[in-house]
Amino acid sequence: MQELEKQYISQLEELATDIQESEELALYLEEEEEEQYMALKESFEPRIAALYEEVAADEPLQLITLETVLLEPEFEGLYLPKILGYSVLRGEVDENYHYTRPQDHFRDVLLAICNSANFDILRKRIGQSIQMGFAMSSDIWVTNLINSIDNKRVRYFLQSQKLERYRRPEERQAGLERYRRQFVNDNYQSAEFPETLSDLKVLYSSLKHFLIYRVSRKFNNNSLIAPLKALVENDSFKGSPEYLEIIVLYAAFFDLDSKAHKHLAKHLNQVRKSMPEFEEKYLDYLLELHNDPTVDMSPQADQRISALLDKSIDDGLTRYYNLMDEVHAKGYISEEARQAIQAFCSSYEGLSTINECVRRAIFRYFASLINNLEPEDYAELFEISKLFPSYMAIFANQQFNQGLKELSLRYVEKLLKRYTDKRGKDYQDIKKFVSTAFQDFGFLKEKEIVEMFKTRRKRRKEE
């Protein structure tokens, strides 16, 4: 958690003053009607939301500090229901959908709402947040929180939010998934960077999730470079698997100036030499990233890492990234790239992790192209599919073949929804291609292809 920058503090001070001096607040304090509070909310929450979104986009490590300031009474509880929801969702959960550690920020936000003069209005917008936060917290933690409140009416309200159905893990899972959907378009992720090895072990999972979230959505991540530099140069972290994974994310997804690039290269190659089984662990994590649908392991990610590596070290990583450099430079459709891939893969066992990384890199090329084809571009599928037999022969891997099949079938299904005129040229071209190529590739049998293009006879309505 970082302190707020002065510009944000100034905006908050101005907001608090405007709220306290507003006609909407004066009218609400005079009449104490919910309608007047909603008018106050409509006047000022958009300004709070705009500031929140700015901090979340550019300075995400300052979010918790921002939220803490908004707990002050001068803000009249505005935006707190949203913040309560964010505090619920930030918590890391285990396989039973319980928080892995107590959520102090959730407690602080909830207590601020409970102690607010506007509690009776705010309570109408926080029930589901409390239910999920309580469901994933321990009974002792929830009991202690409720007992810390003096007001009996507030205590009874909180006790009523402990739902019996959430005692079952499957209900907690379903409830959390439903709840998350309400915030799917909100940017509220933050993280705490560790300073000691014990902190790294505790904070690692949520930090990794945060970093992947930030890089997958193409945010401005310049504010994260300084804490990442401090992390990678921390000698007590080096050698731990958590350190390795964070340094890989840093290397793959952050565009660095020359000074930061040189700094990262120094520590990456240092740990590459000193960490036992670095290559094996690195490739295992690289494969995990390739298999993660939320991560864009693009050619640019490979190129960033390759530029950091000391290529004078003769190991698997040097050979792998030399190959990737050639593939990205010449294009995976080129004969030279295919020959290089074939020679590389034949020098390792077929199911080795390094070969699987190559397969996933090539598969991502195919997936990126086919998944982004519009129906009118179907000729491009015809053309790119000419490469399928070559790569299927190089890899001799059923999982790779199955992946190409699923990509192609999804696109063909999209085509058949667009081109429904069975006598039309487009439909006939697609049918001819699928009938020949899908059998040759081993994707479908003749009977399955006939079934795909069979005309469904409509039943006559009984008179």
HELIX and SHEET records of a PDB file:
HELIX    1   1 LYS A    6  GLN A   20  1                                  15    
HELIX    2   2 GLU A   23  GLU A   31  1                                   9    
HELIX    3   3 GLU A   34  ASP A   58  1                                  25    
HELIX    4   4 PRO A   60  GLN A   62  5                                   3    
HELIX    5   5 LEU A   63  VAL A   69  1                                   7    
HELIX    6   6 PRO A   73  PHE A   75  5                                   3    
HELIX    7   7 LEU A   80  ARG A   90  1                                  11    
HELIX    8   8 ASP A  104  CYS A  114  1                                  11    
HELIX    9   9 PHE A  119  LEU A  122  1                                   4    
HELIX   10  10 ARG A  123  ARG A  125  5                                   3    
HELIX   11  11 GLY A  127  MET A  136  1                                  10    
HELIX   12  12 ASP A  139  ASN A  147  1                                   9    
HELIX   13  13 LYS A  152  SER A  160  1                                   9    
HELIX   14  14 GLU A  164  ARG A  167  5                                   4    
HELIX   15  15 PRO A  169  ARG A  181  1                                  13    
HELIX   16  16 LEU A  197  SER A  216  1                                  20    
HELIX   17  17 ASN A  222  LEU A  224  5                                   3    
HELIX   18  18 ILE A  225  VAL A  232  1                                   8    
HELIX   19  19 PRO A  241  PHE A  253  1                                  13    
HELIX   20  20 SER A  258  SER A  274  1                                  17    
HELIX   21  21 PHE A  278  HIS A  290  1                                  13    
HELIX   22  22 PRO A  299  LEU A  308  1                                  10    
HELIX   23  23 GLY A  316  LYS A  330  1                                  15    
HELIX   24  24 GLU A  335  SER A  346  1                                  12    
HELIX   25  25 THR A  353  ASN A  371  1                                  19    
HELIX   26  26 PRO A  375  ASP A  377  5                                   3    
HELIX   27  27 TYR A  378  ILE A  384  1                                   7    
HELIX   28  28 SER A  385  LEU A  387  5                                   3    
HELIX   29  29 PHE A  388  PHE A  395  1                                   8    
HELIX   30  30 GLN A  398  ARG A  418  1                                  21    
HELIX   31  31 LYS A  425  PHE A  433  1                                   9    
HELIX   32  32 VAL A  434  PHE A  438  3                                   5    
HELIX   33  33 GLN A  439  ASP A  440  1                                   2    
HELIX   34  34 GLU A  446  MET A  452  1                                   7    
END                                                                             
